Amino acid sequence: MRQMRGPLWVLAGALAVGGLVAWLSLRRPGPAVDLVEALPTAREHRPSREAFTAVEASLGGVSRRSILVKEPSRLVYSVRVPDRGTLLVSLGIAESAWTVEGDGVLFRILVAGPDDRDQQEVVHRVVNPFSTPADRGWQDIEVSLAPYAGRTIDVFFNTNASLPGNDDRRGDEALWGAPRIAGPGS
């Protein structure tokens, strides 16, 4: 009898590849990095730690664990980015400020890798629920961090009173809703 070594090797190889694919697809993703929970460990709190408050905020009936800030600010986190990492955050203004005349808050998010000298702005958005009814709720943002996978980067969350050159702080109760760094499936 003749042995069939070739087809057996092909079958064994196919089973090994199939097992690897199954293992990769069933792997549990790493947990998301909850930036509200990590607030005390942020690398920078400007103008001060006291300017930032972790709150449960409800906008339009949708509640999210959030970071509230009522003045121009900068919050910087150093985070390790998972494979296919994504920054997820919702921008908003506290409901109590929706009827306060003002010109809104400029939300900016920047990222800088460990070798980057300059920050790259990835979000630039004015939220003004007083004059823009569509801004009366959460504004969901999703930013791919895939180019930084496996690296530790700095993520900058900035709020500015109004647009540059105008310091109208009326109604500026900015909310960073449920900010987190997530990998696929987390």
Beta strands, then each sheet from edge to edge (+ up, - down):
strand 1: 33-34
strand 2: 44-46
strand 3: 52-59
strand 4: 62-69
strand 5: 73-80
strand 6: 86-93
strand 7: 105-112
strand 8: 120-127
strand 9: 139-144
strand 10: 152-161
strand 11: 174-182
sheet 1: 1+ 11- 4+ 3-
sheet 2: 1+ 11- 6+ 9-
sheet 3: 2+ 5- 10+ 7- 8+
end
